[in-house]
Amino acid sequence: MQLTTLLTLATSATLASAGCFTGGAVWGEDLYNANTLMYFAVCGSDGTGTHSYNAGETRRWCYHLTDNKRVDFSIRNMQSIRDTLSTANCELLRNEIAGCQHGGRRAYTKFEFTADPNDGRCANLSYLPPDWPYRWW
């Protein structure tokens, strides 16, 4: 095998392994709260419907869950052009919550999504809309 073939295979294996994290904190009783935060706060399911991301831009959010636990979310535009992420596509982030007990990271077409439960508090608490309907800590 040529070196380029080996490098291609190694890269493909790395990309294919993206998905659920295998260690660290688990969602546990915070699964519902994480899904709710993702839906309302991160994906902006407030009727706006879309969010624009610059080329290569990553947006990060941190929210407190219960006691000494937080969730770190991120969405990254993997393209070299500005693109719009619809609310429906943003909700693919739910797969990293409901489908991965330790959270996960996965790329779907143009965007990469991360949902990661962690011990400890947020260094900078992300903004919640004033009409936030849930008490979650």
Secondary structure as UniProt FT lines:
FT   HELIX           3..16
FT   HELIX           28..30
FT   HELIX           31..37
FT   HELIX           38..42
FT   TURN            45..48
FT   STRAND          50..53
FT   TURN            55..56
FT   STRAND          58..64
FT   TURN            67..68
FT   STRAND          69..77
FT   STRAND          83..86
FT   HELIX           87..90
FT   HELIX           91..93
FT   HELIX           94..98
FT   TURN            101..102
FT   STRAND          104..108
FT   TURN            109..110
FT   STRAND          111..119
FT   TURN            130..131
//
